[in-house]
Amino acid sequence: MPPYPPEAMRHLAAPVGAGGLPAPEARGEAGAASCGDVAVIEIAVRDGRVAGAGFRVHGCGATTAAASAACEALRGAMLDDALRVSTASLDRALGGLGPARRHGVEVVADAVAAALEQWHGPRLGQPGTAPSDGRVAVAMSGGVDSAVAALLLAEQGLDVVGVTMRLWHDPGADRAERSCCAPETVRLARDTCAALGVPHLTIDASDRFRREVVEAFARGYAEGRTPNPCITCNGEVRFRILSEAAALLGAGRLATGHYARVTPGDALLGCAADAAKDQSYMLARLDRHTLARLELPLGDLTKSEVRAIAADRGLPAADAVESQDVCFVGTGGYGPFLERHSGLAPRPGPIVDQEGTVVGTHDGFWRYTVGQRRGLGVAAGEPQYVLATDADRNEVVVGPRPALARQRIELADVVVHEAPGRAVDVRIRHHGRPLRGHLLITGDATGEVVLEDAAEAVAPGQTAALYDEGRLVAAGTIVRAHAGRHTTED
């Protein structure tokens, strides 16, 4: 192994901050003794600057040198500059340690990020510096989309700061290949911000995510509904935390890598230019105040164009694989997950036809979704589909495909951004075929959608998003659906 560079030797000879701080305000730890390297970074903050920084390490010389370089960079630094400390910046400060010693530098960078996370976390939502419309907080997932979103905004001359939320993941299952809950995606987001030269803050959102998204998802399935956790996350958690972080960081604007557009002048959500990637449905429950502050730089681009931009600029996330829809479930699917987290246990029950005749058995209604065809184990003269599930009776109802058709949908929690015209396009699932219909407001935050063309596989708990000429004008949660078009006005 080559000798240490002179810069690293200086830190090894007289480590800056060795022994830690006597009264730290925040402490970050990373690594594991089993892997040979553990780093602890401690900081104190006064008037927006890091007033003190110290370290304790267990591991190789590279870890000690990197921890010393980190403390030297942190001491006296404005918080924005502290949030720029990264694996790359530490390696440069040490003269380039090479790949064989990179692990120690990565561990220290993780510990610095953890200390800054611990300091910022309790202050979320509190005003920091005065908010500026020239500063934008970008939600960074570690994927190529958010990386390019941050890049494009920086190239427009905006003052970009990256924010990554660590979410909850089921400890009882292995992570999927690409999960926004994974530690490696947090590091990739930080490396992307380092490549762009912008600050990066990690926020521990795991507890709020578990309570407000995961538990709601599990409860919905246990009650016989089919909720969409991504819509819940965006509407109730992700953008709220992003807004809180923006307030603390002095950012007047928000941004994400979603494929959608905010239409100029009216702060309405619009479909993306690339219909195959359009994600406006997933943002259906965002309020107008959030939309008025939101930047969506990818709305006019295709996925292939985004990857080409990332590759051309050499972004670390250029080759990142696509994330799965439900990040927290992990491998094994919904069934085992729900049985671990909903109090559900395999329970045999009847599969019945539309007349109530028992035609088979199942091990739990929650393992079936409306519209499902495979895995029913029902012998019939024509293919059978799940028409409904009944939580109280632990019953699954099946029938032929035409029986899936629904033309009247009752909604709750209706949000109307703009009074729609007489006819709207209705989507009941992400990338679902738009169906023509109209909305009737029936009460306080309740309504009905009457469709001109029947929808298939409409399940309680799904979101119905209503579009008028490509703009999302209203959304609501499906309570129940009916085959006929008669409404409560009839």
C-alpha positions as CSV (number, residue, x, y, z in Angstrom):
1,M,0.0,0.0,0.0
2,P,1.4,3.4,-0.9
3,P,2.5,5.8,1.9
4,Y,0.2,8.5,3.2
5,P,0.3,11.8,1.3
6,P,1.9,14.7,3.2
7,E,-1.5,16.3,3.9
8,A,-2.7,13.1,5.6
9,M,0.6,12.7,7.5
10,R,0.1,16.2,9.0
11,H,-3.3,15.2,10.4
12,L,-1.8,11.9,11.7
13,A,1.0,13.7,13.4
14,A,-1.2,16.4,15.1
15,P,-4.9,15.4,14.8
16,V,-7.3,18.3,15.0
17,G,-10.1,17.7,17.6
18,A,-8.8,14.4,18.9
19,G,-10.6,13.4,22.1
20,G,-13.9,15.0,21.2
21,L,-15.7,18.0,22.9
22,P,-16.5,18.3,26.6
23,A,-20.1,19.5,26.0
24,P,-21.1,18.7,22.4
25,E,-24.5,19.9,21.1
26,A,-24.7,17.1,18.5
27,R,-22.9,13.8,18.0
28,G,-22.7,11.6,14.9
29,E,-21.5,8.1,14.8
30,A,-20.8,5.8,11.8
31,G,-19.1,2.6,11.0
32,A,-19.0,-0.7,12.9
33,A,-16.3,-2.3,15.0
34,S,-16.9,-5.6,13.1
35,C,-15.8,-3.8,9.9
36,G,-12.7,-2.3,11.6
37,D,-13.7,1.4,11.6
38,V,-15.9,3.5,13.8
39,A,-15.9,7.4,13.8
40,V,-17.6,9.8,16.2
41,I,-17.9,13.5,15.3
42,E,-19.0,16.0,17.9
43,I,-20.0,19.6,17.2
44,A,-21.2,22.8,18.9
45,V,-22.9,25.6,17.0
46,R,-23.1,29.3,17.7
47,D,-24.8,32.0,15.6
48,G,-24.9,29.9,12.5
49,R,-21.3,28.7,12.7
50,V,-19.7,25.5,13.9
51,A,-18.0,26.8,17.1
52,G,-16.3,23.6,17.9
53,A,-15.7,20.1,16.5
54,G,-14.0,17.1,17.9
55,F,-13.7,13.4,17.1
56,R,-13.1,9.9,18.5
57,V,-12.2,7.0,16.3
58,H,-11.5,3.3,16.4
59,G,-9.8,2.1,13.2
60,C,-7.1,2.6,10.7
61,G,-4.9,5.7,10.1
62,A,-7.1,6.8,7.2
63,T,-10.1,7.1,9.6
64,T,-8.1,9.2,12.1
65,A,-6.7,11.4,9.3
66,A,-10.1,11.9,7.8
67,A,-11.7,12.7,11.2
68,S,-9.0,15.3,11.8
69,A,-9.5,16.9,8.4
70,A,-13.3,17.0,9.0
71,C,-12.8,18.8,12.3
72,E,-10.4,21.3,10.7
73,A,-13.0,21.9,7.9
74,L,-15.9,22.2,10.4
75,R,-14.3,24.6,13.0
76,G,-15.6,28.1,12.3
77,A,-17.5,27.0,9.2
78,M,-20.9,28.5,8.4
79,L,-23.6,25.7,8.5
80,D,-23.9,25.8,4.8
81,D,-20.2,25.0,4.4
82,A,-20.4,22.3,7.1
83,L,-23.2,20.7,5.0
84,R,-20.7,20.6,2.1
85,V,-18.3,18.3,3.9
86,S,-18.3,15.0,2.0
87,T,-16.2,12.0,1.2
88,A,-14.8,13.8,-1.9
89,S,-14.0,17.0,0.0
90,L,-12.2,15.1,2.8
91,D,-10.3,13.0,0.4
92,R,-9.1,16.1,-1.4
93,A,-8.1,17.7,1.9
94,L,-5.9,14.6,2.6
95,G,-4.2,14.7,-0.7
96,G,-6.0,11.6,-2.2
97,L,-5.8,8.4,-0.1
98,G,-6.8,6.1,-3.0
99,P,-9.5,3.4,-3.1
100,A,-7.8,1.1,-0.6
101,R,-8.3,3.7,2.2
102,R,-11.5,5.2,1.0
103,H,-13.7,3.3,3.5
104,G,-12.2,5.3,6.4
105,V,-13.0,8.5,4.7
106,E,-16.6,7.4,3.9
107,V,-17.2,6.5,7.6
108,V,-16.0,9.9,8.7
109,A,-18.2,11.7,6.1
110,D,-21.2,9.6,7.4
111,A,-20.4,10.6,10.9
112,V,-20.2,14.3,10.0
113,A,-23.6,14.1,8.2
114,A,-25.1,12.3,11.3
115,A,-23.9,15.1,13.6
116,L,-25.4,17.8,11.4
117,E,-28.6,15.7,11.1
118,Q,-28.8,15.5,14.9
119,W,-28.3,19.2,15.3
120,H,-30.8,20.3,12.6
121,G,-33.5,17.6,13.4
122,P,-35.0,19.1,16.6
123,R,-35.1,22.6,14.9
124,L,-37.1,21.5,11.8
125,G,-39.8,24.1,11.1
126,Q,-38.0,26.9,13.0
127,P,-37.0,29.9,10.9
128,G,-33.3,30.0,10.1
129,T,-32.0,32.7,7.8
130,A,-34.6,34.8,6.1
131,P,-36.3,32.8,3.3
132,S,-35.1,33.6,-0.2
133,D,-36.9,32.8,-3.4
134,G,-33.4,32.4,-4.9
135,R,-32.8,29.4,-2.7
136,V,-34.5,26.1,-3.3
137,A,-34.6,23.0,-1.2
138,V,-34.5,19.9,-3.4
139,A,-35.7,16.6,-2.1
140,M,-32.8,14.2,-3.0
141,S,-33.6,10.5,-3.0
142,G,-30.3,9.3,-4.3
143,G,-31.8,8.5,-7.7
144,V,-31.0,10.0,-11.1
145,D,-34.2,12.1,-11.3
146,S,-33.6,14.2,-8.2
147,A,-29.9,14.5,-9.1
148,V,-30.8,16.0,-12.5
149,A,-33.5,18.2,-10.9
150,A,-30.8,19.7,-8.6
151,L,-28.3,20.1,-11.4
152,L,-30.8,21.9,-13.7
153,L,-31.8,24.3,-10.9
154,A,-28.2,25.0,-10.1
155,E,-27.5,25.7,-13.7
156,Q,-30.3,28.2,-13.7
157,G,-28.4,30.1,-11.1
158,L,-30.5,29.1,-8.1
159,D,-29.0,28.5,-4.7
160,V,-29.6,24.8,-4.3
161,V,-29.5,22.8,-1.0
162,G,-30.2,19.1,-1.0
163,V,-32.5,17.5,1.6
164,T,-32.6,13.7,2.0
165,M,-35.1,12.0,4.3
166,R,-34.2,8.7,5.9
167,L,-37.5,6.7,5.9
168,W,-38.6,3.6,7.8
169,H,-38.1,0.1,6.3
170,D,-39.5,-3.1,7.5
171,P,-36.8,-4.7,9.7
172,G,-38.3,-8.1,9.1
173,A,-37.5,-8.2,5.3
174,D,-34.5,-7.6,3.1
175,R,-34.6,-4.4,1.2
176,A,-35.5,-4.3,-2.4
177,E,-32.7,-3.7,-5.0
178,R,-33.5,0.0,-5.0
179,S,-35.2,1.5,-2.0
180,C,-35.3,5.2,-1.1
181,C,-35.1,3.9,2.5
182,A,-31.6,2.4,2.1
183,P,-28.5,3.8,3.6
184,E,-26.6,3.6,0.3
185,T,-29.1,5.9,-1.3
186,V,-28.6,8.6,1.4
187,R,-24.8,8.4,0.7
188,L,-25.4,8.6,-3.1
189,A,-27.6,11.7,-2.6
190,R,-24.8,13.3,-0.5
191,D,-22.2,12.4,-3.2
192,T,-24.4,14.0,-5.9
193,C,-24.6,17.2,-3.9
194,A,-20.9,17.1,-3.4
195,A,-20.4,16.8,-7.2
196,L,-22.6,19.9,-7.6
197,G,-20.9,21.8,-4.9
198,V,-24.1,22.4,-2.9
199,P,-25.0,21.7,0.8
200,H,-26.7,18.5,1.7
201,L,-28.8,17.8,4.8
202,T,-30.1,14.4,5.9
203,I,-33.3,14.4,8.0
204,D,-34.4,11.4,10.1
205,A,-38.1,11.0,9.0
206,S,-38.4,7.4,9.9
207,D,-40.7,7.7,12.9
208,R,-43.1,10.1,11.2
209,F,-43.1,8.0,8.1
210,R,-43.8,4.9,10.1
211,R,-46.7,6.5,12.0
212,E,-48.3,8.5,9.2
213,V,-47.6,6.3,6.2
214,V,-46.8,2.7,7.1
215,E,-49.3,2.4,9.9
216,A,-52.0,4.0,7.8
217,F,-51.2,1.6,4.9
218,A,-51.3,-1.5,7.2
219,R,-54.5,-0.3,8.9
220,G,-56.2,0.3,5.5
221,Y,-55.5,-3.2,4.3
222,A,-56.7,-4.7,7.6
223,E,-60.0,-2.8,7.1
224,G,-60.4,-4.1,3.5
225,R,-59.2,-1.0,1.7
226,T,-56.4,-0.5,-0.8
227,P,-54.6,2.7,0.1
228,N,-51.8,4.2,-2.0
229,P,-48.9,4.9,0.4
230,C,-47.0,7.1,-2.1
231,I,-49.9,9.6,-2.3
232,T,-50.1,9.6,1.5
233,C,-46.4,10.1,1.8
234,N,-46.3,13.0,-0.6
235,G,-49.4,14.6,0.7
236,E,-48.9,14.1,4.5
237,V,-45.2,13.6,5.2
238,R,-42.5,14.2,2.5
239,F,-43.5,17.7,1.5
240,R,-44.3,18.7,5.0
241,I,-40.8,17.7,6.1
242,L,-39.2,19.3,3.0
243,S,-41.1,22.6,3.9
244,E,-39.8,22.4,7.5
245,A,-36.3,21.9,6.3
246,A,-36.6,24.7,3.8
247,A,-37.7,27.1,6.5
248,L,-34.7,26.2,8.6
249,L,-32.3,26.5,5.7
250,G,-33.7,29.8,4.4
251,A,-35.1,28.3,1.2
252,G,-38.2,30.0,-0.2
253,R,-38.8,27.4,-2.8
254,L,-39.1,23.6,-3.0
255,A,-38.2,21.1,-5.7
256,T,-38.3,17.4,-6.5
257,G,-37.5,15.1,-9.4
258,H,-41.1,14.2,-10.1
259,Y,-42.3,14.1,-13.7
260,A,-45.0,16.7,-13.5
261,R,-45.5,20.4,-14.1
262,V,-46.9,23.3,-12.2
263,T,-48.9,25.4,-14.6
264,P,-47.8,29.1,-14.6
265,G,-50.0,31.6,-12.9
266,D,-52.5,29.4,-11.1
267,A,-50.4,27.0,-9.1
268,L,-52.2,23.9,-10.4
269,L,-50.5,20.6,-11.0
270,G,-50.2,19.6,-14.6
271,C,-49.2,16.4,-16.4
272,A,-45.7,15.8,-17.6
273,A,-44.7,16.1,-21.2
274,D,-43.7,12.4,-21.1
275,A,-47.0,10.6,-20.5
276,A,-45.2,7.3,-19.8
277,K,-43.4,8.9,-16.8
278,D,-46.1,11.3,-15.6
279,Q,-46.3,11.3,-11.8
280,S,-48.9,14.0,-11.2
281,Y,-51.2,11.4,-9.8
282,M,-48.7,10.7,-7.0
283,L,-48.8,14.4,-6.1
284,A,-52.6,14.6,-6.1
285,R,-53.0,15.7,-2.5
286,L,-50.5,18.6,-2.5
287,D,-52.1,21.8,-1.4
288,R,-52.1,25.0,-3.4
289,H,-49.7,26.7,-1.0
290,T,-47.1,24.0,-1.6
291,L,-47.7,24.0,-5.3
292,A,-47.1,27.8,-5.4
293,R,-43.6,27.3,-4.1
294,L,-42.8,24.1,-6.1
295,E,-40.3,23.6,-8.9
296,L,-40.5,20.5,-11.1
297,P,-37.6,20.8,-13.5
298,L,-38.2,17.4,-15.2
299,G,-41.8,18.1,-16.3
300,D,-40.8,18.8,-19.9
301,L,-38.2,16.0,-20.2
302,T,-38.3,12.3,-20.9
303,K,-36.5,9.7,-18.8
304,S,-34.0,9.0,-21.5
305,E,-33.2,12.7,-21.7
306,V,-32.7,12.8,-17.9
307,R,-30.3,9.9,-18.0
308,A,-28.4,11.5,-20.9
309,I,-28.0,14.7,-18.9
310,A,-26.7,12.8,-15.8
311,A,-24.2,10.8,-17.9
312,D,-23.0,13.9,-19.7
313,R,-22.4,15.8,-16.5
314,G,-20.9,12.7,-14.8
315,L,-23.3,12.6,-11.9
316,P,-22.8,9.7,-9.4
317,A,-26.5,8.7,-9.8
318,A,-26.4,8.5,-13.6
319,D,-26.8,4.7,-13.6
320,A,-29.0,4.3,-10.5
321,V,-31.8,1.8,-11.0
322,E,-35.4,2.7,-10.7
323,S,-36.9,2.6,-7.2
324,Q,-39.8,0.3,-6.4
325,D,-43.3,1.8,-5.8
326,V,-43.7,0.9,-2.1
327,C,-40.2,1.4,-0.7
328,F,-40.7,0.1,2.9
329,V,-42.2,-3.3,2.2
330,G,-39.0,-4.9,0.9
331,T,-38.7,-8.4,-0.5
332,G,-41.6,-10.8,0.0
333,G,-44.5,-8.6,-0.9
334,Y,-47.5,-7.2,0.9
335,G,-48.9,-10.4,2.4
336,P,-46.0,-11.2,4.8
337,F,-45.5,-7.5,5.5
338,L,-49.1,-7.0,6.6
339,E,-49.0,-10.2,8.7
340,R,-46.0,-8.7,10.6
341,H,-47.4,-5.2,11.1
342,S,-51.2,-5.4,11.1
343,G,-51.9,-8.1,13.7
344,L,-53.2,-10.2,10.8
345,A,-52.6,-13.9,10.7
346,P,-53.4,-16.5,8.1
347,R,-57.1,-17.2,8.5
348,P,-59.1,-19.4,6.1
349,G,-62.2,-17.9,4.6
350,P,-64.6,-18.4,1.7
351,I,-64.3,-17.3,-1.8
352,V,-67.8,-16.7,-3.1
353,D,-69.4,-15.8,-6.4
354,Q,-71.9,-12.9,-6.9
355,E,-74.8,-15.0,-5.6
356,G,-72.9,-15.9,-2.4
357,T,-72.2,-19.5,-3.4
358,V,-68.9,-20.7,-2.0
359,V,-66.5,-21.5,-4.9
360,G,-63.2,-21.8,-3.1
361,T,-61.2,-20.9,0.0
362,H,-58.4,-18.4,0.9
363,D,-56.0,-17.8,3.7
364,G,-56.8,-14.1,4.3
365,F,-58.8,-11.5,2.5
366,W,-55.8,-9.0,2.7
367,R,-53.9,-11.1,0.2
368,Y,-56.3,-10.2,-2.6
369,T,-56.9,-7.0,-4.4
370,V,-59.8,-5.9,-6.6
371,G,-59.2,-6.9,-10.2
372,Q,-56.8,-9.8,-9.3
373,R,-57.1,-12.8,-11.6
374,R,-54.1,-15.0,-10.8
375,G,-53.8,-17.2,-7.7
376,L,-57.5,-17.6,-7.0
377,G,-57.7,-21.4,-7.4
378,V,-61.3,-21.2,-8.6
379,A,-62.5,-23.4,-11.3
380,A,-65.2,-21.8,-13.6
381,G,-66.3,-21.7,-17.2
382,E,-64.6,-18.3,-17.7
383,P,-61.8,-16.4,-16.0
384,Q,-62.7,-15.1,-12.5
385,Y,-61.6,-11.8,-11.0
386,V,-61.7,-10.4,-7.5
387,L,-64.7,-8.1,-7.3
388,A,-64.5,-7.2,-3.6
389,T,-63.1,-8.2,-0.3
390,D,-65.0,-8.1,3.0
391,A,-62.9,-7.6,6.1
392,D,-65.7,-8.3,8.6
393,R,-66.6,-11.6,6.9
394,N,-63.1,-12.5,5.8
395,E,-64.6,-13.1,2.4
396,V,-63.4,-12.7,-1.1
397,V,-66.0,-12.1,-3.9
398,V,-65.2,-13.2,-7.4
399,G,-66.9,-12.9,-10.8
400,P,-66.3,-12.6,-14.6
401,R,-64.5,-9.5,-15.9
402,P,-67.6,-7.6,-17.0
403,A,-68.7,-7.6,-13.3
404,L,-65.7,-5.4,-12.5
405,A,-67.2,-2.4,-14.4
406,R,-68.1,0.6,-12.2
407,Q,-69.6,3.9,-13.3
408,R,-70.3,5.8,-10.1
409,I,-67.6,6.4,-7.5
410,E,-68.2,7.9,-4.0
411,L,-65.4,10.0,-2.6
412,A,-64.3,11.3,0.8
413,D,-61.6,13.8,1.7
414,V,-62.3,15.6,-1.5
415,V,-59.9,18.5,-2.3
416,V,-60.9,20.9,-5.1
417,H,-58.2,23.1,-6.4
418,E,-60.3,24.6,-9.2
419,A,-64.0,24.0,-10.1
420,P,-63.8,21.5,-13.0
421,G,-65.7,21.9,-16.2
422,R,-68.7,19.7,-17.0
423,A,-66.5,16.8,-18.0
424,V,-63.1,15.8,-16.6
425,D,-60.6,13.0,-17.1
426,V,-60.6,10.6,-14.1
427,R,-57.7,8.4,-13.1
428,I,-58.1,5.8,-10.3
429,R,-54.5,4.6,-10.3
430,H,-51.0,5.7,-11.4
431,H,-50.8,5.5,-15.2
432,G,-54.4,4.3,-15.3
433,R,-56.3,5.0,-18.5
434,P,-58.1,8.4,-18.2
435,L,-61.9,8.0,-18.2
436,R,-64.4,10.7,-19.0
437,G,-66.8,11.8,-16.2
438,H,-68.0,14.6,-14.0
439,L,-67.7,15.5,-10.4
440,L,-70.7,16.2,-8.1
441,I,-70.0,17.7,-4.7
442,T,-72.4,16.0,-2.2
443,G,-71.3,17.4,1.1
444,D,-68.4,18.8,3.2
445,A,-65.3,17.2,1.5
446,T,-67.5,14.4,-0.1
447,G,-68.4,13.9,-3.7
448,E,-69.3,11.5,-6.5
449,V,-67.7,10.9,-9.8
450,V,-70.1,9.7,-12.6
451,L,-68.2,8.1,-15.5
452,E,-69.3,8.0,-19.1
453,D,-67.1,4.9,-19.6
454,A,-66.9,2.2,-17.0
455,A,-63.8,1.8,-14.9
456,E,-62.5,-1.6,-13.9
457,A,-61.0,-2.7,-10.6
458,V,-62.1,0.2,-8.5
459,A,-61.2,-0.4,-4.8
460,P,-62.0,1.5,-1.7
461,G,-58.9,3.4,-0.4
462,Q,-57.6,4.3,-3.9
463,T,-57.3,7.9,-4.9
464,A,-59.4,9.3,-7.8
465,A,-57.6,12.2,-9.5
466,L,-59.6,14.5,-11.7
467,Y,-57.9,16.4,-14.6
468,D,-59.3,19.2,-16.7
469,E,-57.3,19.7,-19.9
470,G,-54.2,18.1,-18.3
471,R,-54.4,20.1,-15.1
472,L,-55.2,18.3,-11.8
473,V,-58.3,20.1,-10.4
474,A,-59.5,17.8,-7.7
475,A,-58.8,14.5,-5.9
476,G,-60.5,12.3,-3.3
477,T,-60.3,8.9,-1.6
478,I,-62.6,6.2,-3.0
479,V,-65.2,5.0,-0.4
480,R,-67.2,2.7,-2.6
481,A,-68.1,2.2,-6.3
482,H,-71.3,1.2,-8.1
483,A,-72.1,-0.4,-11.4
484,G,-74.9,2.1,-12.4
485,R,-74.7,5.7,-13.3
486,H,-77.5,6.9,-11.1
487,T,-76.4,9.6,-8.6
488,T,-77.7,10.9,-5.3
489,E,-79.4,13.7,-7.3
490,D,-81.7,11.2,-9.0
